[in-house]
Amino acid sequence: MTTSLLGQTDRGPELRPTRLRKWAPLPVLMIATTMAILDFFIVNVALPDIQSELHTGSATVQWVVAGYGLTMAIFLISGGRLADRYGRRLVLAIGIGIFAIASLACGLASGPGLLIAARLVQGVGGALMSPTVLAIIGALYFGADRRRALGVYGLVMGGAAVGGQLIGGLLINADLLGTGWRAIFLINLPLSALALALLRIVPPSRAAARRPVDLVGLALVGAALGMMMLALVQGRAMGWPLWSWLSLAAAGALLGGAVVQQRRLAARGAAPLFDPAAFVSRTVRAGLLATLIYQANQPPLYLILALYLQQGRGMGPVGSGLVFSVIAAGYLITSLPAPSLTHRYGRRVLVAAAAILVVGFAVLAGTLLRIGDGGPVAALLPALMIIGLGQGLGLNSLTALVIAGADPDHVGAVAGVQATVQQVGAAVGVAMLGLVFFGLADHGLGFAFAVSALVLAGLMIVVGLLSRLLPAGSGLR
């Protein structure tokens, strides 16, 4: 996804804006970033209303959340390749257009099948937008300016993720023109229109080396991830029939086939989706595994917390969103200094983040076991603040550490794969934690949430252990 960001770029005259106009494109890029990230999380507070109006069950809830991340993960790398090949501004415009049309379809969906299909298409639009935004930042900004631009990008991403629930709650409560939960999707229409109208501010650019998209590799990876998600979500809902186990086995075989196919392409000097040479380093492999596991904590936590607050405690969307604002506050406190701390202290920052999250999830589990589906919701706030502090520190540090451990010649490839792994972790995390939460829901949502929190604590312990294989020194690049 970010080969253009950190690799070779066609730095023609159009990529050297005057000092006065240097920062003008950044707000436009951040609108696209906000939409792409916000729509993964904004749906959480709307899920009870969606279930009620569309008369659907827990499997649909998981697909509405995870389906977006699934298609985004599948098409991220190809989105970056298309932007490099055909022009970044053009591909960004197409991505925004697809996202807007899919958002309209979500807002007009009359049934769960239509809503899920529209969410899958939304993910494709997001996959075209996200890597293209990063590539444009890499083409426009250099040195200290690039670090500042990426700092804004990270802050916007985090703010959209942790603030999405409150924004969604306010939109649903406002009930604009009687749209209810549909407003969380329809709000993307004016934002998309604004971004497209201002897109002329962004200078055109494309990569000097324009590699083709590996359609076979894309199909293998996409089929593998799709079959795995289908088995984990629908298999649980249907009582684990034989086809679900066969689907999991087929997913593993397809992933194995994708690895073989990528190696053969690389050996022939072709352009694989994932260059195997980039992952020879044990540090990179450990970092990507840590990324996969780490990313499985945030999206499922937000999904489960929203369901617990609204279905278990009877809170409305706005009240639920206000509870989420506690996580947002913690996130913002630590996300701002995280890059400089990681630059100085290396992997110790990730170890600290993982430890904070373990404590936060343990405190959350203990509180839930004590109050169950009753007691004051305020009792959850200390644990949620701790979790927010850990998430703000961990996400930024993990990204920097994986890039720092990569060979300089393969930094772009590793960055692109890491972005894909983040989305895979999010989608699979929703499916896997859904097995725990929905499987135990008959014992009370508080109990199911508590056990889920303990599982998340265990995952963060694994992240802490893996971090020992990441760069340790100060002055990371």
C-alpha positions in Angstrom: 0.0 0.0 0.0 2.8 2.4 0.7 5.4 1.5 -1.8 5.0 5.0 -3.3 5.2 6.6 0.2 8.7 5.2 1.0 10.0 4.1 -2.3 10.7 5.7 -5.7 8.4 8.5 -6.8 8.1 10.6 -9.9 9.0 14.0 -8.4 8.1 16.2 -11.3 7.5 19.9 -11.1 3.9 19.3 -10.1 5.0 17.7 -6.8 6.8 20.9 -5.7 4.0 23.2 -4.5 4.8 26.7 -3.5 5.3 27.3 0.2 2.0 29.1 0.5 0.1 26.1 -1.0 2.2 23.3 0.5 -0.3 22.3 3.2 -3.5 23.0 1.2 -4.0 19.4 0.0 -3.7 17.8 3.5 -7.2 18.7 4.7 -8.7 17.2 1.5 -6.7 14.0 2.1 -7.8 13.9 5.7 -11.5 14.0 4.7 -10.9 10.8 2.8 -9.0 9.3 5.7 -11.7 10.2 8.1 -14.4 8.5 6.1 -12.4 5.4 5.5 -11.6 4.9 9.2 -14.8 6.3 10.6 -17.0 3.8 8.8 -15.3 0.8 10.4 -16.3 2.1 13.8 -19.3 4.3 13.5 -21.7 1.4 12.9 -21.1 0.0 16.4 -23.7 2.2 18.2 -26.2 1.7 15.4 -26.2 -2.1 15.5 -29.1 -2.6 17.9 -31.3 -0.3 15.8 -30.2 -2.1 12.6 -31.0 -5.5 14.2 -34.4 -4.3 15.3 -35.4 -2.6 12.0 -34.0 -5.3 9.7 -35.0 -8.2 11.9 -31.6 -9.8 11.9 -29.3 -11.7 14.2 -25.7 -11.7 15.6 -24.1 -13.1 12.4 -25.4 -10.1 10.4 -24.0 -7.8 13.1 -20.6 -9.3 12.6 -20.7 -9.1 8.8 -21.8 -5.4 8.9 -18.7 -4.6 11.0 -16.1 -7.1 9.7 -17.2 -7.3 6.0 -16.0 -3.7 5.5 -12.6 -4.6 6.9 -12.5 -7.8 4.9 -12.8 -6.2 1.5 -10.6 -3.3 2.5 -7.8 -5.8 3.5 -8.1 -7.7 0.3 -7.9 -4.7 -2.0 -5.4 -2.5 -0.1 -2.3 -3.6 -2.0 -4.0 -3.5 -5.4 -5.3 -0.1 -4.6 -1.8 1.2 -4.1 -0.6 -0.4 -7.3 -3.5 1.1 -9.3 -2.7 4.5 -7.9 0.9 4.2 -8.8 0.1 3.0 -12.3 -2.9 5.3 -13.3 -2.3 8.4 -11.2 -3.0 8.9 -7.5 -5.4 11.7 -7.7 -7.5 9.8 -10.3 -7.6 6.6 -8.2 -8.5 8.7 -5.1 -11.4 10.3 -6.9 -12.6 6.8 -8.0 -12.3 5.5 -4.5 -14.3 8.4 -3.1 -16.9 7.9 -5.7 -17.3 4.2 -5.0 -17.4 4.9 -1.3 -20.1 7.5 -1.7 -22.3 5.2 -3.9 -21.9 2.3 -1.5 -22.7 4.7 1.5 -25.9 5.7 -0.3 -26.8 2.0 -0.8 -26.1 1.3 2.9 -28.4 4.2 3.9 -31.2 2.9 1.6 -30.8 -0.8 2.3 -34.1 -2.6 2.9 -32.7 -5.8 4.2 -29.6 -7.3 5.8 -28.3 -8.9 2.6 -28.3 -5.5 0.8 -26.7 -3.8 3.7 -23.9 -6.4 3.9 -23.3 -6.2 0.1 -23.1 -2.4 0.3 -20.6 -2.6 3.2 -18.4 -5.0 1.2 -18.4 -2.4 -1.7 -17.7 0.3 0.8 -14.6 -1.6 1.8 -13.4 -1.6 -1.8 -13.7 2.2 -1.9 -11.8 2.5 1.4 -9.1 0.3 0.0 -8.6 2.7 -2.9 -8.6 5.7 -0.7 -6.3 4.7 2.2 -3.1 3.7 0.3 -3.6 6.5 -2.2 -3.7 9.1 0.6 -0.5 7.8 2.0 1.2 7.7 -1.4 0.2 11.3 -2.0 1.6 12.4 1.4 4.8 10.6 0.4 4.9 12.4 -2.9 4.2 15.9 -1.6 6.1 16.0 1.7 9.7 15.2 2.6 11.8 15.2 5.8 10.3 17.0 8.7 7.2 18.0 6.6 6.5 14.3 6.0 6.8 13.5 9.7 4.3 16.3 10.5 1.9 15.2 7.8 2.1 11.6 8.9 1.6 12.8 12.5 -1.7 14.5 11.4 -2.6 11.4 9.5 -2.1 9.2 12.6 -4.1 11.6 14.8 -7.0 11.7 12.4 -7.0 7.9 12.1 -7.1 7.5 15.9 -9.6 10.2 16.4 -12.0 8.7 13.8 -11.6 5.3 15.4 -12.2 6.2 19.0 -14.6 9.1 18.2 -16.7 7.3 15.7 -19.1 5.9 18.3 -19.9 9.3 19.8 -20.4 10.8 16.3 -22.6 7.9 15.4 -24.7 8.3 18.5 -25.2 12.0 17.9 -26.3 11.4 14.3 -28.7 8.6 15.3 -30.2 10.7 18.1 -30.6 13.7 15.8 -32.7 11.5 13.5 -32.1 13.8 10.5 -35.2 13.8 8.3 -36.3 10.6 10.0 -33.3 8.7 8.8 -32.4 7.2 12.2 -29.4 4.8 12.0 -29.2 5.4 8.2 -27.7 8.8 8.8 -24.3 7.3 9.8 -24.0 6.2 6.2 -25.7 9.1 4.4 -23.4 11.6 6.1 -20.7 10.3 3.8 -22.5 11.9 0.8 -21.8 15.6 1.6 -18.3 14.7 2.8 -17.5 12.8 -0.4 -18.9 15.7 -2.5 -16.7 18.2 -0.6 -13.6 16.0 -1.0 -14.3 15.6 -4.8 -14.9 19.3 -5.2 -11.6 20.2 -3.5 -9.6 17.4 -5.1 -8.2 19.7 -7.7 -6.0 21.2 -5.0 -4.1 17.9 -4.8 -1.3 17.9 -7.4 -1.4 14.8 -9.8 1.4 12.3 -9.3 2.2 8.7 -10.2 5.1 6.3 -9.4 8.2 6.2 -11.7 8.0 2.4 -11.6 4.5 1.2 -12.5 4.0 -2.4 -11.5 0.9 -4.4 -12.7 -1.6 -5.8 -10.2 -1.2 -9.6 -9.5 -4.8 -10.7 -10.1 -4.1 -14.4 -9.4 -2.5 -13.5 -6.0 -5.3 -11.1 -5.3 -7.9 -13.8 -6.0 -6.2 -16.5 -3.9 -5.8 -14.2 -0.9 -9.3 -12.8 -1.3 -10.9 -16.3 -1.5 -8.9 -17.5 1.5 -9.9 -14.6 3.7 -13.5 -14.8 2.5 -13.8 -18.5 3.2 -12.3 -18.1 6.7 -14.7 -15.3 7.6 -17.6 -17.2 6.2 -16.8 -20.2 8.4 -16.1 -18.2 11.6 -19.2 -16.1 11.3 -21.9 -18.2 9.6 -20.4 -21.5 11.0 -21.0 -20.4 14.6 -24.5 -19.1 13.8 -25.4 -22.4 12.2 -23.9 -24.7 14.8 -20.6 -25.6 13.0 -21.9 -27.8 10.1 -19.4 -29.8 8.1 -19.1 -27.2 5.4 -17.7 -24.7 7.9 -14.8 -26.9 8.8 -14.2 -27.7 5.1 -14.2 -23.9 4.5 -11.5 -23.4 7.1 -9.4 -26.1 5.6 -9.8 -24.7 2.1 -8.8 -21.2 3.4 -5.6 -22.6 4.8 -4.9 -24.4 1.5 -5.5 -21.3 -0.5 -3.2 -19.2 1.7 -0.5 -21.8 1.2 -1.1 -21.7 -2.5 -0.8 -17.9 -2.4 2.6 -18.1 -0.7 3.9 -20.6 -3.3 2.5 -18.4 -6.2 4.1 -15.2 -4.7 7.5 -16.9 -4.5 7.3 -18.2 -8.0 6.5 -14.7 -9.3 9.3 -13.2 -7.4 11.8 -15.8 -8.7 10.7 -14.9 -12.3 11.3 -11.2 -11.6 7.6 -10.4 -11.9 5.6 -8.2 -9.5 4.0 -10.2 -6.7 1.5 -8.7 -4.3 3.9 -9.4 -1.5 7.6 -9.6 -2.2 8.9 -12.6 -0.3 12.3 -11.0 0.1 10.8 -8.3 2.3 9.9 -10.9 5.0 13.2 -12.8 5.4 13.9 -10.8 8.6 12.6 -12.5 11.7 12.1 -9.0 13.1 9.6 -8.2 10.3 7.8 -11.5 10.6 7.4 -11.1 14.4 6.3 -7.5 13.9 3.6 -8.4 11.4 2.4 -11.2 13.7 2.3 -8.8 16.6 0.3 -6.4 14.4 -2.2 -9.0 13.5 -2.8 -9.9 17.1 -2.7 -6.4 18.4 -5.2 -5.1 15.8 -7.7 -7.8 17.0 -8.2 -5.9 20.3 -9.7 -2.6 19.2 -12.6 -3.3 16.7 -14.1 -6.3 18.6 -13.8 -4.4 21.9 -15.8 -1.5 20.5 -18.4 -3.8 19.0 -18.9 -5.8 22.2 -18.9 -2.6 24.4 -21.6 -1.0 22.2 -23.8 -4.1 22.4 -23.3 -4.5 26.1 -24.2 -0.8 26.8 -27.2 -0.7 24.6 -28.7 -4.2 24.7 -27.4 -5.2 28.2 -27.8 -1.9 30.0 -30.5 -0.2 27.9 -28.5 2.9 27.0 -29.2 5.0 24.0 -26.7 5.7 21.2 -25.6 9.1 22.6 -25.1 7.7 26.1 -23.2 4.8 24.7 -21.1 7.2 22.6 -20.3 9.3 25.7 -18.9 6.2 27.4 -16.7 5.6 24.4 -15.4 9.2 24.7 -13.5 8.0 27.8 -11.5 5.7 25.6 -11.0 8.5 23.2 -9.6 10.8 25.9 -7.0 8.1 26.9 -6.1 7.5 23.3 -5.4 11.1 22.6 -3.3 11.5 25.7 -0.8 8.9 24.7 -1.0 8.9 20.9 0.5 12.4 20.6 3.8 11.6 22.4 4.0 8.0 21.1 6.1 8.6 18.0 8.8 10.5 19.8 8.8 8.0 22.7 9.2 5.1 20.2 12.0 7.0 18.4 13.8 7.2 21.7 13.0 4.0 23.6 12.2 1.5 20.8 10.3 -1.7 21.7 10.0 -0.7 25.4 7.2 1.6 24.4 5.2 -1.3 22.9 6.0 -3.5 25.9 4.6 -0.7 28.1 1.5 -0.4 25.9 0.8 -4.1 26.0 1.2 -4.1 29.8 -1.2 -1.2 30.2 -3.8 -3.0 28.0 -3.4 -6.2 30.0 -4.1 -4.3 33.2 -7.0 -2.4 31.5 -8.7 -5.6 30.2 -8.1 -7.4 33.6 -9.7 -4.5 35.5 -12.6 -4.4 33.0 -13.2 -8.1 33.4 -13.1 -7.9 37.2 -15.6 -4.9 37.1 -17.9 -6.7 34.7 -17.9 -9.9 36.9 -18.8 -7.7 39.9 -21.6 -5.6 38.3 -22.8 -8.0 35.6 -25.8 -6.5 33.8 -26.6 -4.1 36.6 -24.7 -1.6 38.8 -23.4 1.8 37.7 -21.9 2.1 34.2 -19.5 4.6 35.7 -17.7 1.7 37.3 -16.4 0.8 33.9 -14.8 4.2 33.2 -11.4 3.7 35.0 -10.8 0.5 33.0 -11.8 2.1 29.7 -9.5 5.0 30.4 -6.6 2.6 31.0 -7.5 0.8 27.8 -7.5 4.0 25.8 -4.1 5.0 27.2 -2.7 1.6 26.1 -4.3 1.7 22.6 -3.0 5.2 21.9 0.5 4.2 22.9 0.5 0.8 21.2 -0.8 1.4 17.7 1.6 4.2 16.8 4.7 2.5 18.3 4.0 -0.9 16.7 3.7 0.7 13.2 7.0 2.5 13.7 8.8 -0.5 15.1 7.9 -2.8 12.2 9.1 -0.2 9.6 12.3 0.3 11.6 13.0 -3.4 11.5 12.6 -3.7 7.7 15.5 -3.6 5.2 15.7 -0.1 3.7 15.1 -1.6 0.2 11.8 -3.2 1.3 10.4 -0.6 3.6 7.5 0.3 1.2 6.5 -3.4 0.7 6.6 -4.0 4.5 4.5 -0.9 5.2 1.9 -2.0 2.6 1.7 -5.5 4.0 1.4 -4.1 7.6 -1.5 -2.0 6.6 -3.2 -5.0 5.1 -2.4 -7.1 8.2 -4.1 -4.5 10.3 -7.3 -4.8 8.4 -7.2 -8.6 8.5 -6.6 -8.5 12.2 -9.5 -6.2 12.7 -11.9 -8.4 10.6 -10.7 -11.7 12.1 -10.7 -10.2 15.6 -14.4 -9.3 15.2 -15.2 -12.9 14.0 -13.1 -14.6 16.7 -14.2 -12.5 19.6 -17.7 -12.9 18.3 -17.4 -16.6 18.9 -16.7 -16.0 22.6 -19.1 -13.1 23.2 -22.2 -14.5 21.3 -21.4 -18.0 22.5 -21.7 -16.9 26.1 -24.4 -14.3 25.7 -27.1 -16.7 27.2 -25.2 -16.4 30.5 -25.6 -12.7 30.5 -23.9 -10.0 28.4 -21.8 -8.8 31.4 -20.4 -12.3 31.9 -19.8 -12.7 28.1 -18.1 -9.4 28.0 -15.9 -10.2 31.0 -14.6 -13.4 29.4 -14.0 -11.6 26.1 -11.9 -9.0 28.0 -9.8 -11.8 29.5 -9.2 -13.2 26.0 -8.1 -9.8 24.9 -5.8 -9.5 27.9 -4.2 -12.8 26.8 -3.7 -11.6 23.3 -1.9 -8.5 24.6 0.4 -10.7 26.6 1.4 -12.4 23.4 2.0 -9.0 21.8 4.3 -8.1 24.7 6.3 -11.3 24.2 6.6 -10.7 20.5 7.8 -7.2 21.0 11.1 -8.6 22.4 12.0 -9.4 18.8 11.5 -5.8 17.6 14.1 -3.0 17.4 15.3 -2.0 20.9 17.6 1.0 20.4 17.1 4.7 20.3 17.1 6.8 17.2 14.8 4.6 15.1 14.5 5.7 11.5 
